[in-house]
Amino acid sequence: MIAAVTRHMNDDHLDDSLLIARAFGYPDATESTMVGLDANAGIWRVTDAAGVHDLRVEWPGAPISDRPQIRRQVVELYKLACEKLGVPARDEHEPAADPHGAHGHGAHGHGADNPHAANPHAANPNAGDAGESDGPKPFSRVVRESSWSDHSSSEGASFMENIMRGIASKQDYVDLVAQHFFMYEALEEAGEQLAGNPAYEALHPEALLRLGTLKVDLEHLLGADWRNEIRPVPATAAYAARIREVAAEEWVAGIIAHHYTRYLGDLSGGQIIAKRVARQHGFDGPGIEFYDFEALGDLKAFKETYRDGLDALGETLDADEQQRMVDEVRAAYAFNTAVFVDLAAQKSAA
């Protein structure tokens, strides 16, 4: 549960975490990521000009015991932070706020209590919730909320968490980069179908492609003979095989399900990984080129454009096809979790 909450916050709510850090201890914070929680408080790792700090902020209500309570307490902390900083607080179902007071336009609502996460096979995943507007939810929000619980992993969670916390070994990071190569080799082959389709080419600009950067990183990490040094773990091989299966079917929504899961993660939590790894291992350029999307321009703007594209796609799909795509997104998260489990097992066996 903790891994699910921190991953969700770090993927979708970095601006909220930055507001909390600035309001509750570090007014000049430039970066804030959630790294843990317990019954009484949330824990953030905060960066400012003085260095890196751990910040513990007590929950505003009673001690928590389940996920819905966590969600409510995080929302309350966000609102209290806005009040302390004089920033207008959004409604909890609106997009995440910019830490300087502007409101974003991406689909960043807090969705931990979404009924479709508990029932992913609901007949109409795009139906509006009671108490919200009468219109349908944007499809990008449906996809994100329906897969929220899948952002976590169980026994494999520690492998990725250790990398994000800057306590994993360099070999752990090298092993992760190697698995990325096999994933993106399959994904970018599949993505050629999007690049050739005018309706979706905006989702797949050349600057998004990662295979070339992975080759640079692997040569830096392993040397010129890197291709003979890497092997996919079983879960990675299965993951790549599924992407190729979807591509062979020419199922565009299925390709986008995998495309969305990987690239939007790279543009969100992946940026945190790059900073942690660079700081820990002294990389600057080669070694973390995979996470450098400077050529893409404004990352927030691109993510908003991407979500707009998902919304447009959703309007072309009937309820059954929407659900089929949601299921594929959830399958992609499951593959990702399985890769972490395999990497953890490989490390234990070494």
Disulfide bonds with the S-S distance in Angstrom:
none
